Amino acid sequence: MTRTLPATAIIGAGISGLTSGKQLTDYGVPYTCFETSDRIGGNWAFENPNGYSSAYRSLHIDTSKHQLSFRDFPMPEDYPDFPHHTQIKQYLDDYADAFGLLGSIEFENGVEHAERLPGGGWELTTQRGETRRFDLLVVANGHHWDARWPDFPGNFDGIEMHAHHYVDHQTPHDFTGKRILVVGLGNSAADISVELSSRTLRNEVTLSTRSGAWVVPKYYGGEPADRYYRTIPQIPLAWQRKLMQLTIPMAGRPEKFGLPTPNHKFFEAHPTQSLELPLRLGSGDITPRPDISRLDGTTVHFDDGTAGDFDIIIYATGYNITFPFFDEDFISAPGNRIDLYKRMFYPGYDDLIFHGFAQATPTLFPFVEAQARCVGAYAVGNYRPPSVEEMRRVIDADMQMYTGHMLDRPRHTQQLDYFVYEHDMRTRELPAGLRRARRDGGIRWAQVAGDGHPGMKEPA
């Protein structure tokens, strides 16, 4: 029996779109990657013209290169342990060149609207005003670009901005000599607070946090600390978390630096990695405060009854998962919740794959590479998901395993452990999907005739 290959569209040329494209290229699947920008890299393309990059000028990756590398394209050995964002961008450029991916990317031609056709397949409207049809759609538009803003009572008369728009101490505002409040305690909040607290800028920097956070060092025993991090899939995650919760105080409790006690145990929220934040707090360069209770002109009131006057508030409060090309009543992610089988498949739609929508620990890079292997296998009929009912059962079970112990916050809805996920996909899910495909047949791609549909290509 001769199988056909689906004409495939990928939305986005960030790390998810690139790894999907690489696997489809390996399998000989015809595809087009639609990218709104004039370059690849998504979030890692500093000052990306499409506005999607959250990178600031001084940004270094918080994960070491040892955990970050794609498995089939190791990061250069001469890179430092924690590469600068320009080095990450160069790494992605080299990846695209090595696997010949650029020829399948249409730059400055993003997808403005995606409509599912009644008989299956997709009609896409692009930036150039074109209408294109495809059999399979891979959504890889990322989830760190649509800034999420808090809603505090009152009004602030100074400057309010989101960390997404922060570039350096002069952009988008001149921060020199200002009274600055940073809201949040994730990695971006820590980095920006540290940078702006430099005495040479003559700033007063205050850091406000709602839930607190466990701050972990980037180095331990002279090595990148994440080199010691690896969960064991064969041992229940709850046991491994308990062990970590017993040992983490050795790295220093947040209260020692003046931060509030976290309202959660270690690994019940995403930890913050910072070498310098404890030092700046301990040196008095950053003043810690609890959550904001209300805004009043230039005065900010905090939950502990204290107050302060500020010129600028920077909200490092995370991002929304957004699909601007879908009608909201078709597919959306309210509260950052979208129920996907293996974080990829939307039950009921066999011609749609989501790629890269997770907060993977320790890093997103090898996670999207693991998902890409499934994208390629699915496209050529070597993988088939289970029934819709079974997909929904597994979605609930996986959500409980990965996020059931975590704070109920939009930031944590997509949390998962990469090592457990990759082991599950490699040893169980992909082999089971192959057996299902052989038993039931691969996905029967809908044939949609006429109207410029590129059709399906016979395998070489």
N, C-alpha and C positions, 0 to 999 in steps of 0.2 A: 504494500500500500504506500503510495507516494504522499508525503505530507507537504502541506503548503506552509509558507512562512508569512507572518502577518506584516503588513506595512505598518510601521510603528512610529509614533511621535513621542519625543521626550520633551517635557517642559522644564527648561533650566539647564545651564552648563556649569553648575557648581560641582562639588565632589560627588553628589549622588548622580547627577546627569552624566558626568564623565565616566563613572564606573559602570553605570548601565550601558552607556555607549560602547565601552570597551568589551563587555560581555556579548552584546549583540553583534559587534564586529567579529568577535571570535567565532560565533555561531553562523555568521553569514546572513544575519537577519537585516533586511533593508529598513533603515530608520532615518529620521530627521530630528535633530535637536534644535528646538526653538529657544533663542536666548535674547532677552530684551536689551542686553548691553552690547558693547563692541568688543568684549573680552570674556574669557572664561574665568572661573574662580569664585563667583558668587560672593559670599561673605569674606573671602580671603583676597579679593581684589580691592585693595585700599582705594578709597574715594571712587568706587565704582560708579560710573555715570548713571546706572539705573537706580541708585539710591539704596540698594539692598545691603551694602556692606556696613557692618557695625565695627569694623577695625579702626582703631585709633593709631596715631603715628608711632607710639612707643610700644605697641602691642607685641608681646611674645606669647607663643602658645603655652597654655598651662599644662599640657601633657607632654611628656618627654618624647623625643624622636623614637625611642625604643618601643613605645606603645603606639606611636602615631602612624608608623609606616604602613603602606599597603603591602600585603603579603607578596604580591607579584611584582612589586616595584619598590624595593627598599630605599629608604631615605639616604642621601649621601653620608658617608662616614665622617666627612669633615664638617658636617653641620654641628652646631653646638647642641647641648642637651635639650635646651628649650629654644627652638628657632624663632627668629623674628618673622613678622607676617610677610615681609618681602621674600624671605626664603621659602615660606610655605607656598606663596604664589608661584615662585620659580619652580618649585617641586611639581606643582600641578601643570604648569606649562610644559615641563619636561615629560610628564606622564602623557599628556595629550599628544605631544610630538612622537614619543616612543611607540604609541599604539595607533598612530594615524587617525586621530579622532576629529581634527579640525575640519576636514572636508565634509563632514556630515552635520556641521553646526551652521545654522543660519543666524548670523549676528544681527542685532538691531531689528529683530523680527520676532518678538515675543508673542505668546498666545493671549489674545484679549478675551476670547470667549470660546468655551468648549461645550458642545452640545452632543449628547448621546443620541444616536439615531434609533428609531423604533425597532429596526431589525438587528441592532448591534452595530458597533463601530462608532466613529466620532467625526463630527464636522467641526473644524477649528477655524476661527477667524483670527487673523494675525495682525500685527502692527501695520503691515503694508496694505491692509484692506483686502487681503486674499482670503478665499475660502478653500480649505484643504480637507480631504477626507483620509482617515486612517482606520485600520482594524484594531489596533492596540494603543492605549495611551498610558504613558509612564509619567506620573506627576512627581517632579523633583525640584519644586520651586523653593524649598528651604523653609525654615521656621524661626529664623533669627533676624527678621527684617521689619516686621510690623510691630512697632513699639507699643507696649502695654503701659497705660498711664494709671496711677492710683486716683482715687476720688476722696480727697480729704475735705472735711467741712471748712467753709470759709473761702477767702480769696487771698492770693498773694500778689503784692504790688511790684515785686521785683521780677527778675528773669527766671522763667521756668523752662527747662529743656530736658530731653531724654538722653540717656547715655548713648543711644544709637547715633546721635548727631555730634558727639564729642570727638574732636580730632586731636587737639593739643591745647596747651595753656593759652594759646592766642585765638583758637578757632573752635566753635563759631563766635565766641566772645573773647575779649581780653579779660582773663581771670586774675591778672596781677592786682594784688592789694585788695582783693574782694573777700567778703564774708560768704563762705560757700557751704551749703548743706548738701551732702550726698545721701540719697535715700536708697537703702538696700544694702545687702552684705554678701552678694555673689562675687564672682571673680572680677567682673568689670567694675563694680563698686569699689572693691579693694584696690585695684590697679589705679583707678582715677583718683581716689582719695590720696593714695601714696604720692602720685605724681604732683597733684596740686598742693600738697602739704609742704613742698620744698620751701625752706626758709628764704631762698633767693626771690621767691614770688611774693613774699610778704602777705601771704594769705592767712585767713583763719578758716580751718576746715573742720567741719562737724560731720559725723557719720551717724545716721539714724537707721535703726533696724527694728523690724516688727517681731520676728521670730528668733533673732539671734542666729548664730551659725558656729559650727565647729571649724576652726581655722587650722589647716594642716600644712606642714612645711613642704617645700618642693624638694628638699634634700634630706636624706637620712643616712648617717654613716658615710658621708662623702659621695653617695650615689643618688641619682634622682629617686625620690621616694616611691614613685609609682612603679619602679622596677620590682619592688617587693609586693606589689598588689596583683593578685591573681586569685579569683575564686575557683573552687573546684566543683565542677558540675555534678559530680556524683555524691556530694555532701549537701544536705539541706542548707539553703541560703540563710535560714534563720539561725542555725548553729554558727555559721561563719560570721554573721553580723554580731552575734553575742560575743564572740571572741574579740572582734575588733572594738566593740564597745567597752570591753574590759581593759584593753591595751591603749586606747587613744588618749586617756588622760596623761600618759607619759609625755605626749607632745606638748602639753600645756593646756590648761583649761582657759576658755575665753575670759572668764572673770578676772584672771590674773592680769589681763591687758586692759581692764575697765569695761569690757563688753558685757552686756547682760547675759545671764545664764540662758543657753538655748532652751526653747520650749519643746525640745525633742531629743531623742538619743542619737548618737552617731549613726549615720546612714539612714535615718528617718527623714532626712532632707539632704539635698546636694551639699557636700562640704565645700568650703572655700579654700583654695590653694594660694598661699601668699607667704613669701619669705620676709617681706618688708613691713606688712601691716602691723604685726605685733610690736616691731621696733618703733614704728612711728607713733603708735598708741602709747607705748611705754615711755617715749621721749617727749610726750606732750604736744607733738605736732598735729595730732588728730584728736578731737574730743568726741567720745562716744555718747550717744543719746538713744533712748528707746523710741518707740513709734510716735508718729505725729498724732496729736489729738485734734488740732485745728490750726487753720491759717488765719492771720489777722493783719492785713497790710503787709508790712515787712517783718512782722513778728511771727515766729512759729512756736506754738505751744506743744509740749511733749507730754506723754502719758504719766511721767513721774512728777508732773507739776512744774518743771522747769520751763524756761522759754528763752529764746534768743532772737536777735535781729540778723537778717541775712539779705545779701544782694542777689544771690543766685541759688536756685535749687536745681540739682541734677538728679533726675529720677532714673536709677539703675534697677528698674522694676520688671524686667523681662519682656517677653514678646508673645504676640498672639499667633496661633496657627491659622493662616488665612489662605484661601484659594480664590483670588479675585476673578479668575476666568470661569468659575462655576456659578450658576445661579444659586443664591443662598438657600433656597428651599429645595435644592437638589442635593448638594453635599456641602457641609460646613463643619466647623469644629467649635461649637459653643463651649466656653470655659476651657478651651484647649483639649477637649475630649473628642476623639474620633476613634470609633471601634473598628480596628483592622485586624484581620487574621494574620498572625506573625508580623504584625505592624506593616503589612503590605497590601492585603486583599480586602476590598469592601464587599461584604456578603451580598450576593445577588447580582454583581456585575463582573462577568468573566473576561471583560476586555479593558480592565482598568487596574493599574498597579500604582501604589504609593511607595516612594523610595526615599528613605532617610528621615522619616518622621519619628524620631526617638531622641531621648536624652540618655545616650549610652555611656555607661561607666566602664572603662576609664576614658574612652574617646570615641568619636563618631567615625573616624576614618576607616578602620578595619571593619566596623559595623556595616557601613554602606557597601563595602566590598563584599561582605558575606551576603547581603541582600541582593547584590548585583548577580551573584551566581544563580540565585533563584529566578531573577528576571530572565536571564538567558535560557535557563532550562525550561521555563514556562513558555517562552515564545516559540520554541521549537517542538513543544509537545512532550518534553521529557519530565514534566512536573504537572501535577493536577492537584488543586486543593480538595479537601473533603466536601461533603454536603454542606449546605448553608446552615443547617441545624448544628452540625458538628463544629463548623467554624465558629458559631456564636458561643457554643459551650467552651471551646478552647480559648476564645477571646476573654471570657470571664475568668477562666482559670489562670491564664497568663497575667491578666491585670492584677489578680489577687496575689500572685507570686511576686511580681516585680514591684507593685506599688501599694499593695494592701497595708504595708507597715509604715507608709510614708505620710507626711503631712498632707492634708487635703487642700492642695494649692494647684492653680493652673500650671505652675512650673514643673510639677511632678507627675502629671498625668501620663507622660510618655517615657518615664524613667525605666531603664532596664539594665541588666548586667550583660555586657558584651560576651564574656566568656561562656556564660550559661546559654545565651542565645545562639552563639556560633556553634557550640557543641550540639545543641538541639537540632539546628538546621542541617549540620553536616552529617550527623550520625543517625538522626531519626526522620526529620521532616522531608528532606530531599529524597532519601531512599523510599520513604512511604509514598511521596508524591509520584515517584517514578513507577511504583507498583500500581498506583491508582490509574496513572495514564495508560499503562500497558493493559490493565484490566478493562477500563472504561473507554479508552481512546483519549488522545490529547484534546485540547480545546478545539472545538470545531469553529474556526474563524468564519464569521458571517461574510458571505459574498455580497457586496453592494455594487451593483452595476452602474455604469455611466456617471455623469456629472463630475468627471475629472478624478474619480476615485483611482488611486494608484494601483489598486488591486493587490494580489498576493503573489509572491514570487516563488517559483519552484526551487527547491534546494538544488545546489550545484551537485 
